[in-house]
């Protein structure tokens, strides 16, 4: 079914408010859902809407709370989500963080005690839209085992970076694959490629069910594991939020709030920044088939949504 992205945003907001979110909080989350769908990121789009609604109803996420923003130091901003959604907390904190970065050349923003933020790039691209270089980190429930291990210790722990004027944008999990791709493969009765996960004994597997009983592995082995640990330390340690080990499944209908953190670095580009980036971009563009991540990125205005998913989302909006 072809659906306009604007309608996705409207339906998502209606569903969230129907399950207990206040209008502006619901609007911020719905904007993120629609943005993910506009770029083909189905894992972070409508795929998450039912979980948001279920957890609003159970109280696992507070859709009414107002985030609290403080600036304890000149270059430090803290946006406390207070066990609500990450998107409203980021929106409240961003103007303060941009101001701090312009005053000091660099600033950090910690979004603390938040629900999962899903698409991390949704946030760093807003930093880039303000004319700053943005780097973001977050953690999640434990699904990734250390190299040589068989038990999950950290989450998929994404890292994202966005550069002004469409210069560069990337957003990837530090695991070999997003957990959602494993669950989708299981639902479809399909095997997964080797190198995505290990079973409960730590052996590589192509069986998605065995993978879900075991753990994902890091992208790039030890190198990806290091990036995942970096995201873990910054997302938890610099925000006062929990470690991945202390978060139950992100989509479980009830239980303790996620209490996750996101940590952002905002940097004002120097006078030579654009020229240095162009030097690299030109060298990449000279090679057929090569590109800088995120360049010439364009959102879709209308997308294909599976009939069953769209029907379920519309039903949520009329509950």
Secondary structure, DSSP 8 states (H G I E B T S, - for coil): -EEEHHHHHHHHHHHHHHTT--HHHHHHHHHHHHHHHHTT-GGGTGGGHHHHHHHHHHTSSBSS---EEEEEETTEEEEE-TTB-HHHHHHHHHHHHHHHHHHHSEEEEEEEEE-----THHHHHHHHHTTEEEEEEE--SS-EE-TT--SEEE----EEEEEGGGTEEEEE-SBSS-HHHHHHHHHHT----TTSEE-TTS-B-S-HHHHHHSEE-BTTTHHHHHHHHHHHIIIIITTT---GGG---TT-SSSS---EEEEEEEEE--TTHHHHHHHHHHHHHTSTT---TTTT----SEEE--HHHHHHHHHHHT-
